[in-house]
Amino acid sequence: MIDFYTLTSPNTQKIFLMLEECDLEYRLIYVDVWAGEQYKPEFTKINPNRKVPAIIDHDGPDGEPYTVIESGAILQYLAEKTGRFLPNVKVKRYETLQWLVLQVASLGPMCGQLVHFSRDAITGNEYSTSRYRSEVNRLFDLYDDRLATHRYVACDEYTIADIAAFPWLRHVNLLKIDLSSRPSIKRWIDEIEQRPATKKMLAWLPIATTKSSRDIATEDDKDRFFGRGKYARA
């Protein structure tokens, strides 16, 4: 059994997809980050970085419980645990790991910052919004070029590189990204949306949303979440 600490973000969606794809038994444990539940001592003990996702694998290495934090590390851990979605062929494996790291280091953070500065930040951040929008467009072009010559992100098979990128690249409405000139991403999204695990994840999201207090979060809740106001450490 795997305890899956989650809410609704693209990073948690990755892990839901992976657990479903691997047919692993798991238990959903919601952490309402908008209500500050990630700061509770019991969760801080699980993840000192105070973020979701996190997992506890009760059948970890040597049969002992093992905790994994950070979505990219969780994907690699589950891939190695199950022998799925991380190729054994060295070139394919390295390609997969490179594109996994690119998503974790670039695509996710840039998309997250774009959403923040275009939706949640106070006025007067035009430079920040423009900066992140330009970078997100560049990354979408990068993925579209890659998918123009590869069926999947890393190679000719579905891997954790696809699972990592999908929740971010599908958020074109939230990001206000135009896919009309990026047909390869559109083709790839359409294909992945037909996978049973993806259909289950998309059906789960509205349920998970009911576990979040984002829509009723106070300004103090938001300040604490974003590390601003009296919570800023500058």
C-alpha positions in Angstrom: 0.0 0.0 0.0 1.2 3.5 -0.8 0.0 6.6 1.0 -0.3 9.4 -1.5 -0.4 12.9 0.0 -2.0 15.1 -2.6 -4.3 17.9 -3.7 -4.9 19.1 -7.2 -1.7 20.7 -8.7 -0.1 19.4 -11.9 2.7 17.9 -9.8 0.2 15.8 -7.8 -1.6 14.8 -11.1 1.6 13.3 -12.3 1.7 10.9 -9.3 -2.0 10.0 -9.7 -1.3 9.1 -13.3 1.8 7.0 -12.4 0.0 5.1 -9.6 -2.8 4.3 -12.0 -0.6 3.4 -14.9 1.4 1.0 -12.7 -1.7 -0.6 -11.1 -0.4 0.1 -7.7 -2.6 0.1 -4.6 -2.7 3.5 -3.0 -4.6 5.5 -0.4 -5.4 9.2 -1.1 -4.6 11.6 1.8 -5.6 15.1 1.0 -3.4 18.0 2.3 -5.3 21.3 2.0 -2.3 23.6 1.4 -4.7 26.6 1.2 -5.7 25.9 4.8 -2.0 25.5 5.9 -2.2 21.8 6.5 1.2 21.3 5.0 2.6 23.2 8.0 1.3 20.7 10.6 4.1 18.8 12.4 2.8 15.4 11.3 3.1 16.4 7.6 6.4 18.3 8.1 7.8 15.0 9.4 6.9 13.4 6.1 8.1 16.2 3.9 10.3 18.9 5.5 9.8 21.0 2.3 6.1 21.2 3.2 4.7 20.5 -0.2 2.6 17.9 -2.0 3.0 15.4 -3.5 4.7 13.0 -1.2 4.3 9.2 -0.8 5.0 6.6 1.8 5.5 3.2 0.3 4.7 0.7 3.0 6.5 -2.0 1.0 9.6 0.0 0.3 13.2 -1.2 -0.1 13.9 -4.3 1.9 10.2 -4.4 2.7 10.3 -1.4 5.0 8.2 1.8 4.8 9.9 4.4 2.7 9.0 8.1 2.1 9.7 9.8 -1.2 9.2 13.6 -1.8 9.4 15.7 -5.0 7.4 14.6 -8.0 10.3 13.8 -10.3 11.9 11.6 -7.7 8.6 9.9 -7.0 8.1 9.1 -10.7 11.6 7.6 -10.9 11.1 5.7 -7.7 7.8 4.1 -8.8 9.2 3.4 -12.3 12.1 1.5 -10.8 9.9 -0.2 -8.2 7.6 -1.6 -10.9 10.0 -1.8 -13.9 7.6 0.3 -16.0 7.9 3.6 -17.9 11.6 4.0 -17.6 13.3 2.0 -20.4 16.2 -0.4 -19.7 17.9 0.4 -23.0 20.5 3.0 -22.0 20.0 5.6 -24.6 16.2 5.6 -24.1 16.7 5.6 -20.4 19.0 8.7 -20.5 16.7 10.4 -22.9 13.8 9.8 -20.5 15.7 11.1 -17.5 16.9 14.2 -19.4 13.3 15.2 -20.4 12.1 14.4 -16.9 14.6 16.8 -15.4 13.7 19.4 -18.0 10.1 19.2 -17.0 10.9 19.5 -13.3 13.5 22.2 -13.7 12.0 24.3 -16.4 8.5 23.5 -17.7 6.8 23.2 -14.3 8.5 26.2 -12.6 8.0 28.5 -15.5 4.3 27.6 -16.0 3.8 27.9 -12.2 5.3 31.4 -12.2 3.3 32.5 -15.2 0.1 31.4 -13.5 1.1 33.1 -10.3 2.0 36.5 -11.8 -1.0 36.5 -14.2 -3.6 35.4 -11.7 -2.4 35.8 -8.1 0.1 38.6 -7.9 -0.7 42.2 -7.1 -0.7 44.7 -10.0 2.5 46.2 -11.2 4.1 42.9 -12.3 3.9 43.4 -16.1 7.6 42.6 -16.6 7.3 39.4 -14.6 4.2 38.3 -16.5 5.9 39.0 -19.9 9.1 37.3 -18.8 7.4 34.1 -17.8 4.9 34.1 -20.7 7.8 34.3 -23.2 9.6 31.5 -21.5 6.5 29.3 -21.4 5.9 29.9 -25.1 9.6 29.0 -25.8 9.2 25.7 -23.8 5.9 24.8 -25.6 7.8 25.4 -28.9 10.6 23.1 -27.7 8.1 20.3 -26.8 6.3 20.7 -30.1 9.5 20.5 -32.1 10.5 17.4 -30.1 7.1 15.7 -30.6 7.2 16.5 -34.3 9.9 13.8 -34.6 9.0 11.5 -31.7 5.7 9.8 -30.9 6.4 10.5 -27.2 8.6 13.0 -25.4 11.6 10.9 -24.8 11.5 8.1 -27.3 9.1 5.8 -29.2 7.4 4.6 -26.0 5.4 6.2 -23.2 7.6 7.0 -20.3 7.7 9.0 -17.1 8.8 12.0 -19.2 5.3 12.0 -20.8 3.6 11.5 -17.4 5.6 14.4 -16.0 4.9 16.8 -18.9 1.2 16.0 -19.6 -0.5 17.8 -16.6 1.4 21.0 -17.5 1.1 20.9 -21.3 -2.6 20.3 -21.2 -3.2 23.4 -19.1 -3.4 25.6 -22.2 -6.6 27.4 -21.1 -5.1 28.4 -17.7 -1.8 29.4 -19.3 -3.5 31.1 -22.2 -1.3 29.2 -24.7 -2.3 28.8 -28.3 -1.9 25.3 -29.7 -3.0 26.1 -33.2 0.6 26.4 -34.3 1.7 23.5 -32.2 0.0 20.5 -33.8 2.4 17.9 -32.4 1.6 18.8 -28.8 -2.1 18.7 -29.7 -1.7 15.2 -31.2 0.2 14.0 -28.2 -2.4 15.4 -25.7 -5.2 13.8 -27.6 -3.5 10.5 -27.6 -2.7 10.5 -23.9 -6.2 11.6 -22.9 -7.4 8.3 -24.3 -5.4 6.2 -21.9 -7.5 4.7 -19.1 -5.3 6.1 -16.3 -5.6 9.6 -17.8 -9.4 9.3 -18.0 -9.5 8.3 -14.4 -7.2 11.2 -13.4 -9.4 13.7 -15.2 -12.5 12.3 -13.5 -10.7 12.5 -10.1 -9.7 16.2 -10.4 -13.2 17.6 -9.7 -13.4 15.4 -6.6 -10.0 16.5 -5.4 -11.0 20.2 -6.0 -13.7 19.8 -3.3 -10.9 19.0 -0.8 -9.3 22.4 -1.4 -10.2 25.6 0.3 -8.6 27.8 -2.4 -11.8 29.5 -3.3 -12.5 30.5 0.3 -8.9 31.2 1.4 -8.4 34.4 3.3 -5.9 37.0 2.3 -3.8 35.7 5.3 -4.0 32.2 4.0 -2.8 33.3 0.6 0.0 35.4 2.0 1.2 32.4 4.0 1.0 30.1 1.0 2.8 32.5 -1.3 5.3 33.7 1.3 4.4 37.3 1.1 3.2 40.1 3.4 4.1 39.3 7.0 5.4 35.9 5.9 8.0 37.3 3.5 11.6 36.6 4.4 13.3 39.1 2.2 
